[in-house]
Amino acid sequence: MPIVWFVSQISPPMRILLVGAVVFLAAWFTLLRPKAEEVPPVTPTTTAPSTQTSPSTKPESATTTAPDPKPAEPAAIPAEELAKLPKDVARALEQRKVLVLGVIADGEKPWRPLADDDRYVRNTLRDVNRYDGGVFVKDVQLSRLATYGPLVNELGVNQTPSVVIIDRNLQGRVLTGYVDRIAINQAIADARADSIDPLISDDYLRWANGFCGRFDLRTERWSLPTIPGKKAEVASMKRAVKIVRDYRRGLARKPVPAKWRGLKEHWLRVLDMREDTLRGLTRAWDAKDTAGLYAALHGFDAADVRKLDRRFDRAGLRDCAINRRS
């Protein structure tokens, strides 16, 4: 049934409410939350063979990171164990890449295809984030998993499909059953974050990274209305506006060095746009003004948000960037 026909059969007041609900959800996911991806629950595990401590990473730019004066020894598999692994996997570990193994069932034949979940996960792994070569991805048949003993023996992998993720400190986690690309990408990002700890030497950037983390915490605690009715819905949206407004004020008050002035101005501009858009949505929702809802969203410049996100990423602000590549 075409959606246009369906909507045309709804009375005008209900259309306003329907459109408003959709727009409100769009506002929540695109305008307020600083993180881009929500991950469905997956089966986590911990532990993998490692007794070493977390390494320090090399600085990726002169302005964002600085070398640790006392770098920790990188986690490593003994040479005799490394020699037992497939050569491409051993090479990836020696290069300290995040390792992603897709454990898939055996016995695929033209007349006996893989189960749907195995096939979907195998295909999904082709498109997960590689972080410019920093992540190594490989499919492994379950019958050959014993070859990867030093990496997986303690993880309890006993079903397909499973996705094993080994970070740079050789700590492992397992996602079991069907998982989509968003879930796998988030697990890869978490593995990188856990084993690549950026050392931000610049005082302003260090403050900015913590400031983003505090904002993220406030947005996590913001909630949709718990009782029905427009009054509660509008009050919830006003609380969202206040979060963004307070965040903007905190940023504006913080003195900024000249070299980061452009970043701060861009940041403030995006926050102004977020607040204006949320205010417009709130007013339109309160008035049941469908045109106002569309107008408020139309004024939101997503391209400028992405541009700011790339600046965050280049500066090494991991808690500010939505799509981290550094």
C-alpha positions as CSV (number, residue, x, y, z in Angstrom):
1,M,0.0,0.0,0.0
2,P,1.6,3.3,-1.0
3,I,2.5,5.5,2.0
4,V,1.1,8.6,0.3
5,W,-2.3,6.9,-0.1
6,F,-2.2,5.8,3.6
7,V,-1.4,9.3,4.9
8,S,-4.1,10.8,2.7
9,Q,-6.7,8.7,4.5
10,I,-5.8,10.1,7.9
11,S,-7.6,13.2,9.2
12,P,-5.6,16.4,9.0
13,P,-5.1,16.7,12.8
14,M,-3.8,13.2,13.0
15,R,-1.5,13.8,10.0
16,I,0.1,16.7,11.9
17,L,0.7,14.4,14.9
18,L,2.1,11.7,12.7
19,V,4.4,13.9,10.8
20,G,5.4,15.7,14.0
21,A,6.3,12.4,15.7
22,V,8.5,11.4,12.7
23,V,10.2,14.8,12.7
24,F,10.7,14.8,16.4
25,L,12.5,11.4,16.2
26,A,14.6,12.8,13.3
27,A,15.5,15.8,15.5
28,W,16.6,13.5,18.3
29,F,18.8,11.3,16.2
30,T,20.3,14.0,13.9
31,L,20.4,17.3,15.9
32,L,20.9,16.5,19.6
33,R,22.9,13.4,20.2
34,P,26.6,13.8,19.6
35,K,27.1,10.1,18.7
36,A,26.0,8.9,15.4
37,E,25.4,5.2,15.9
38,E,23.2,3.2,18.2
39,V,24.2,-0.4,18.6
40,P,21.8,-3.2,19.3
41,P,22.7,-5.5,22.1
42,V,25.3,-8.1,21.2
43,T,26.9,-10.9,23.1
44,P,30.1,-9.5,24.7
45,T,33.1,-11.4,26.1
46,T,36.4,-10.4,27.4
47,T,39.8,-11.9,28.0
48,A,42.4,-13.1,25.5
49,P,46.0,-14.1,26.1
50,S,47.8,-11.0,27.2
51,T,49.7,-9.9,30.2
52,Q,51.0,-6.7,28.8
53,T,49.8,-3.1,29.4
54,S,48.2,-0.7,27.0
55,P,50.7,0.9,24.5
56,S,51.1,4.5,23.8
57,T,50.4,5.6,20.2
58,K,52.4,7.7,18.0
59,P,51.2,11.3,17.5
60,E,49.2,11.7,14.3
61,S,49.8,15.4,14.1
62,A,52.1,17.8,15.9
63,T,49.2,19.7,17.4
64,T,47.1,16.9,18.8
65,T,49.3,14.3,20.5
66,A,52.6,13.9,22.0
67,P,54.8,10.8,22.6
68,D,54.7,9.2,26.1
69,P,58.1,9.8,27.7
70,K,57.8,6.2,29.2
71,P,56.0,4.2,26.5
72,A,54.6,0.9,27.6
73,E,55.7,-2.3,26.0
74,P,53.3,-3.4,23.3
75,A,51.4,-6.6,23.9
76,A,52.8,-9.5,21.9
77,I,52.3,-13.2,21.2
78,P,55.5,-15.3,21.7
79,A,57.4,-15.9,18.5
80,E,56.8,-19.7,18.7
81,E,53.0,-19.1,18.9
82,L,53.0,-16.4,16.3
83,A,54.6,-18.9,13.9
84,K,51.7,-21.2,14.2
85,L,49.2,-18.6,12.9
86,P,48.4,-18.0,9.2
87,K,51.0,-15.7,7.8
88,D,48.6,-12.9,6.9
89,V,47.2,-12.9,10.4
90,A,50.7,-13.0,12.0
91,R,51.8,-10.1,9.8
92,A,48.7,-8.1,10.9
93,L,49.5,-8.7,14.6
94,E,53.1,-7.7,14.1
95,Q,51.9,-4.5,12.5
96,R,49.6,-4.0,15.6
97,K,46.4,-3.9,13.6
98,V,43.0,-4.6,15.1
99,L,42.1,-8.1,13.9
100,V,38.5,-9.1,12.9
101,L,37.8,-12.8,12.3
102,G,34.4,-13.9,10.8
103,V,33.8,-17.5,12.0
104,I,31.6,-19.1,9.4
105,A,30.2,-22.7,9.0
106,D,31.9,-25.3,6.8
107,G,30.6,-27.2,3.9
108,E,29.2,-24.7,1.5
109,K,28.3,-26.3,-1.8
110,P,26.3,-25.1,-4.8
111,W,23.5,-27.5,-3.8
112,R,23.9,-26.8,-0.1
113,P,24.4,-23.1,0.6
114,L,25.3,-21.6,4.0
115,A,22.7,-20.8,6.5
116,D,21.3,-17.2,6.1
117,D,23.0,-15.8,9.2
118,D,26.4,-17.1,8.2
119,R,26.0,-15.8,4.7
120,Y,24.8,-12.4,5.8
121,V,27.6,-11.9,8.4
122,R,30.2,-13.0,5.8
123,N,28.9,-10.5,3.3
124,T,28.7,-7.7,5.9
125,L,32.3,-8.1,6.9
126,R,33.3,-7.0,3.4
127,D,32.0,-3.5,4.1
128,V,33.1,-2.9,7.7
129,N,35.4,0.0,8.6
130,R,39.1,-0.7,7.9
131,Y,40.4,2.7,9.2
132,D,42.9,3.2,6.4
133,G,44.4,-0.3,6.8
134,G,44.5,-0.3,10.6
135,V,42.0,-3.2,10.7
136,F,42.6,-6.6,9.2
137,V,39.4,-8.7,8.4
138,K,39.4,-12.4,7.5
139,D,36.8,-15.2,7.2
140,V,37.6,-18.4,9.1
141,Q,35.8,-21.7,8.7
142,L,34.9,-23.2,12.1
143,S,36.8,-26.4,11.4
144,R,40.0,-24.3,11.0
145,L,39.5,-22.2,14.1
146,A,42.0,-24.4,16.1
147,T,44.7,-22.8,13.9
148,Y,44.0,-19.5,15.7
149,G,44.4,-21.1,19.2
150,P,46.6,-18.4,20.7
151,L,44.0,-15.8,19.9
152,V,40.7,-17.6,20.5
153,N,41.2,-20.4,22.9
154,E,39.9,-18.5,25.9
155,L,37.0,-16.8,24.1
156,G,34.7,-19.8,24.0
157,V,33.9,-19.5,20.3
158,N,31.7,-22.6,19.6
159,Q,29.0,-21.5,17.1
160,T,28.6,-19.8,13.8
161,P,28.4,-17.1,12.8
162,S,30.6,-15.4,15.3
163,V,32.8,-12.3,14.9
164,V,36.0,-12.3,16.9
165,I,37.6,-8.9,17.4
166,I,41.2,-8.7,18.8
167,D,42.5,-5.3,19.7
168,R,46.1,-4.0,19.7
169,N,46.6,-5.2,23.2
170,L,45.4,-8.7,22.2
171,Q,42.2,-8.4,24.2
172,G,39.4,-10.2,22.5
173,R,35.6,-9.9,22.4
174,V,33.0,-12.0,20.5
175,L,29.8,-11.1,18.8
176,T,27.7,-14.2,18.3
177,G,24.9,-14.9,15.9
178,Y,23.6,-12.5,13.3
179,V,25.0,-8.9,13.8
180,D,24.7,-6.1,11.3
181,R,27.4,-3.7,10.0
182,I,26.6,-1.0,12.6
183,A,27.2,-3.4,15.5
184,I,30.4,-4.7,14.0
185,N,31.7,-1.2,13.2
186,Q,30.9,-0.1,16.8
187,A,32.8,-3.1,18.2
188,I,35.8,-2.3,16.0
189,A,35.7,1.4,17.1
190,D,35.5,0.3,20.8
191,A,38.5,-2.1,20.3
192,R,40.5,0.8,18.8
193,A,39.4,3.2,21.5
194,D,40.4,0.7,24.2
195,S,43.9,0.1,22.8
196,I,44.7,3.4,21.2
197,D,44.7,6.1,23.9
198,P,45.4,9.5,22.3
199,L,47.7,11.7,24.4
200,I,46.4,15.2,23.9
201,S,49.1,17.6,24.9
202,D,47.4,20.8,24.0
203,D,45.6,22.3,27.1
204,Y,42.6,23.6,25.1
205,L,42.1,20.4,23.2
206,R,42.3,18.4,26.3
207,W,39.6,20.6,27.9
208,A,37.5,20.4,24.7
209,N,37.6,16.6,24.7
210,G,36.4,16.4,28.3
211,F,33.8,19.0,27.6
212,C,32.3,16.9,24.8
213,G,32.3,13.9,27.1
214,R,30.3,15.7,29.7
215,F,27.8,16.9,27.0
216,D,27.5,13.3,25.9
217,L,26.6,12.2,29.4
218,R,23.9,14.9,29.7
219,T,22.3,13.8,26.4
220,E,22.4,10.2,27.5
221,R,20.3,11.2,30.6
222,W,17.8,13.2,28.6
223,S,14.6,11.2,28.2
224,L,11.4,11.2,26.2
225,P,8.2,12.0,28.2
226,T,7.1,9.3,30.6
227,I,3.4,10.4,30.6
228,P,1.1,11.0,27.6
229,G,0.1,14.4,26.4
230,K,1.4,17.4,24.5
231,K,2.4,19.2,27.7
232,A,4.8,16.5,28.7
233,E,6.2,16.2,25.1
234,V,6.8,20.0,24.8
235,A,8.5,20.0,28.3
236,S,10.8,17.1,27.1
237,M,11.8,19.1,24.0
238,K,12.4,22.2,26.1
239,R,14.8,20.2,28.3
240,A,16.6,19.1,25.1
241,V,16.9,22.8,24.1
242,K,18.4,23.7,27.5
243,I,21.0,21.0,27.2
244,V,22.3,22.5,23.9
245,R,22.0,26.0,25.2
246,D,24.0,25.2,28.4
247,Y,26.6,23.4,26.2
248,R,26.9,26.5,24.0
249,R,27.3,28.8,26.9
250,G,30.0,26.7,28.5
251,L,32.0,26.7,25.2
252,A,31.6,30.4,24.7
253,R,32.9,31.2,28.1
254,K,36.1,29.2,27.7
255,P,39.1,31.3,26.5
256,V,40.6,29.9,23.3
257,P,44.2,30.2,21.9
258,A,44.5,31.9,18.6
259,K,45.3,28.7,16.7
260,W,42.0,27.2,17.8
261,R,39.8,30.2,17.3
262,G,38.5,29.1,13.9
263,L,37.5,25.7,15.4
264,K,35.7,27.3,18.3
265,E,33.8,29.8,16.0
266,H,32.7,26.9,13.8
267,W,31.7,24.9,16.8
268,L,29.6,27.8,18.2
269,R,27.9,28.3,14.8
270,V,26.8,24.6,14.7
271,L,25.5,24.8,18.3
272,D,23.6,27.9,17.4
273,M,22.0,26.1,14.5
274,R,21.2,23.1,16.7
275,E,19.5,25.2,19.3
276,D,17.6,27.3,16.7
277,T,16.4,24.1,15.0
278,L,15.3,22.5,18.2
279,R,13.5,25.7,19.3
280,G,11.7,25.8,16.0
281,L,10.6,22.2,16.3
282,T,9.4,22.8,19.8
283,R,7.3,25.8,18.8
284,A,5.8,24.0,15.8
285,W,5.1,20.9,17.8
286,D,3.3,22.9,20.5
287,A,1.2,24.7,17.8
288,K,0.6,21.5,15.7
289,D,2.2,23.4,12.8
290,T,3.3,20.9,10.2
291,A,4.8,23.6,7.9
292,G,6.7,24.9,10.9
293,L,8.2,21.5,11.6
294,Y,9.4,21.2,8.0
295,A,10.7,24.7,8.0
296,A,12.7,24.1,11.2
297,L,14.4,21.0,9.8
298,H,15.0,22.7,6.4
299,G,17.2,25.2,8.2
300,F,19.5,22.6,9.6
301,D,22.8,22.4,7.6
302,A,23.9,18.8,8.0
303,A,26.9,19.4,5.6
304,D,28.3,22.0,8.1
305,V,27.9,19.5,10.9
306,R,29.9,16.9,9.0
307,K,32.5,19.5,8.2
308,L,32.9,20.3,11.9
309,D,33.0,16.6,12.7
310,R,36.0,16.2,10.3
311,R,37.7,19.1,12.1
312,F,37.2,17.4,15.5
313,D,38.6,14.2,14.1
314,R,41.7,15.9,12.7
315,A,42.3,17.6,16.0
316,G,42.2,14.3,17.8
317,L,39.0,15.1,19.8
318,R,37.8,11.5,20.1
319,D,34.9,12.4,22.4
320,C,33.7,15.1,20.1
321,A,33.9,13.4,16.7
322,I,31.0,11.3,15.5
323,N,32.9,9.4,12.8
324,R,36.4,8.9,14.1
325,R,39.1,8.2,11.6
326,S,42.1,9.4,13.6
